[in-house]
Amino acid sequence: NIFNIKQESDQTILQKMDGLSNKVNNHIEAIMQFKVLAERPDGYEMEVSFKDIEMSIRSETSEEILDIDLTKPDESGEKSIFNGLLNYPIKLVLKFNGDITQISGCENLIDHMINGANIKDDFTRDLMRASLEKDFGPEAMSQNYKQMTYFYPGKKVFIDESWHTQTKGLSNMDNTWKLVSMNDRNAI
């Protein structure tokens, strides 16, 4: 089974430094493919890859900071780095409730992104690796994917019962879910 998921995310960050305020707007659209490799007693082994990415970061004080659309031709250094994300799979173990218990291939993905940027200088490569590790390392990727997958209960629940999920990473999420109604096809 193969599932394509489109995620759109808008984030507004308010910064205050030395009495000055700045507002930064992040917009990300991504299409990810989740491919089931095997079923396990408690979930699935999956392969996940990005199929498309658009990203923009704009600031009130410095205008456009970053604008990347991998569907449009562009030879910029940033695009060549992020282009390394496309179609490069990582593997994860996803429990039936959506929790991610294992993730692998992130280090290879980061190497692929750096190699795609064609950077030869070891010092620059090391700096880039440290920076990319924060967003694309195993912990960051696990937490980011959990925000899309980790919302099912770990045990059977009945109508009007609640459960709790939590993810920590660049964005911390603390969610309480409640089953309101259910029929043969839908749970609300």
Stockholm file with secondary structure:
# STOCKHOLM 1.0

chainA/1-188         NIFNIKQESDQTILQKMDGLSNKVNNHIEAIMQFKVLAERPDGYEMEVSFKDIEMSIRSETSEEILDIDLTKPDESGEKSIFNGLLNYPIKLVLKFNGDITQISGCENLIDHMINGANIKDDFTRDLMRASLEKDFGPEAMSQNYKQMTYFYPGKKVFIDESWHTQTKGLSNMDNTWKLVSMNDRNAI
#=GR chainA/1-188 SS CEEEEEEEEEEEEEEEETTEEEEEEEEEEEEEEEEEEEEETTEEEEEEEEEEEEEEEEETTTEEEEEEETTSCCCCHHHHHHHTTBTCCEEEEEETTSCEEEEECHHHHHHHHHHHTTCCCHHHHHHHHHHHHHHHSHHHHHHHHHHHHCCSCSSCCCTTCEEEEEECSSSCEEEEEECCCBCSSCBC
#=GC SS_cons         CEEEEEEEEEEEEEEEETTEEEEEEEEEEEEEEEEEEEEETTEEEEEEEEEEEEEEEEETTTEEEEEEETTSCCCCHHHHHHHTTBTCCEEEEEETTSCEEEEECHHHHHHHHHHHTTCCCHHHHHHHHHHHHHHHSHHHHHHHHHHHHCCSCSSCCCTTCEEEEEECSSSCEEEEEECCCBCSSCBC
//
